[in-house]
Amino acid sequence: MAKFMGPRFKQCRRLGLNVCGHPKAMDRSTKGTSRADKKLSPYGVQLLEKQRLKAYYGVLEKQFSNYVKKATKDTDPTGYALLKRLECRLDNLVYRLGFANSIRQARQMVVHGHILINNKKVDIPSYSVEIGEVISLKESSRNNLLFKDNFINSLNQYNYLSKDYDNFSGNLLKYPEREEIPILIDEISIVEFYSNH
């Protein structure tokens, strides 16, 4: 599985967005400014937004391009369709439900077989979760204190997800509306980037 291997804090500061989930990732006490702080051309803005969204969801270029192509064929506006597809990835919803404290950790949990969909193991982080599907922690993994504490102590609540604390599970109730997706991104710029290139 290909993944970004560079320094994550540096990547966060360069993109002007906390893409690694660490609370200190955006500490500006270090030297230098983010690329997001500099005056950019329209192309530069589009490119930066694309890089930010890719990094936030941990998706590489080829896979991201495929998401954009599918989004252009959706009946919803392309930018929203793109965000909706990324938001409903299994690794992201494992993170949103609180099983993991970052998307990166959620991806590891999925790959290592800790996560079930409708009681069946799914180890593909990019799996597209459908409405009504139940995401749960494998029975034997519920003894892992890190996973258990993450899930129980997570305070994040999303209108498109429900949590069942007793059964260490969650459910995708509906596809998220644009305003419910908790990421500051200009998806229109990303659509423009791909329509111009």
Sequence and secondary structure as in RCSB ss.txt:
>XXXX:A:sequence
MAKFMGPRFKQCRRLGLNVCGHPKAMDRSTKGTSRADKKLSPYGVQLLEKQRLKAYYGVLEKQFSNYVKKATKDT
DPTGYALLKRLECRLDNLVYRLGFANSIRQARQMVVHGHILINNKKVDIPSYSVEIGEVISLKESSRNNLLFKDN
FINSLNQYNYLSKDYDNFSGNLLKYPEREEIPILIDEISIVEFYSNH
>XXXX:A:secstr
     S HHHHHHHHTS  S  TTTT TTSSS  GGGS   HHHHHHHHHHHHHHHHT  HHHHHHHHHHHHTSS
S HHHHHHHHHHTBHHHHHHHTTSSSSHHHHHHHHHTT EEETTEE   TT B  TT EEEE GGGGG HHHHHH
HHH     TTEEEETTTTEEEE S   GGGS     HHHHHHHHHH 
